[in-house]
């Protein structure tokens, strides 16, 4: 059972590990460490050689950082210029933030999609919406 448990729950592909490292090294942390936003473009995914399985549940990594109250991961879809936003928080209702962009979900985990934009613009829009919420 130990081997099965390891392969199912703990083992990661090399691409998944590279994605995690990329997120940690490239994320933008603002608001005194309370907000963290990371972006993965389609070019990043292709360069790393990641599969859809490797992308699964990456957004939860961001809020594991001490002090981060709201985390968002923006992942470019196969339609370049469209970004899937996955937001997490243990303190704020991120569903309300995602609703601004036509999305939804639960208080602690929500999502939306931004269309026809750049990575930098998408990240800025999401970061500002989060900061408005936590500073209200």
C-alpha positions, 0 to 999 in steps of 0.5 A, spaced: 500 500 500 505 504 501 507 504 494 500 505 491 499 511 496 506 514 494 504 514 486 497 516 487 498 522 492 505 524 493 509 523 486 509 529 481 512 529 474 518 533 473 513 538 469 509 539 475 515 540 479 517 545 474 511 549 474 511 549 481 518 552 481 516 557 476 509 559 480 513 561 486 519 564 482 514 569 478 508 570 482 507 577 484 506 578 492 503 585 494 499 588 499 504 587 504 504 580 503 497 579 503 495 578 495 499 573 491 498 573 483 501 568 478 500 567 471 502 561 467 502 562 459 501 557 454 508 558 452 510 557 459 506 550 459 509 548 452 516 550 454 516 546 460 512 540 457 506 540 462 500 536 461 493 538 463 494 533 469 500 537 471 496 544 471 491 540 476 490 544 483 496 549 482 492 554 485 492 552 492 500 552 492 499 560 492 495 560 499 500 556 502 505 561 503 505 564 510 501 571 510 497 570 503 490 571 504 488 571 497 491 567 491 490 567 484 493 563 479 491 565 471 492 560 466 492 561 459 487 557 455 488 553 449 485 559 446 491 564 446 489 571 450 484 567 454 486 566 462 482 561 466 483 565 473 483 560 480 482 564 486 483 561 493 482 564 500 481 562 507 479 569 509 475 573 504 469 571 499 473 570 492 466 568 489 464 575 490 471 577 486 470 572 481 463 574 480 465 581 477 468 577 471 462 573 470 465 567 474 463 564 481 464 558 486 465 558 493 467 563 498 474 560 499 475 557 492 472 560 485 474 562 478 472 566 472 475 567 465 478 573 462 478 573 454 482 577 449 487 580 453 495 579 455 498 576 461 500 582 464 493 586 463 490 580 466 494 579 472 493 587 473 486 587 473 485 581 477 490 584 482 486 590 483 480 587 484 483 583 489 486 589 493 479 593 492 476 587 496 481 586 501 482 594 502 474 595 502 
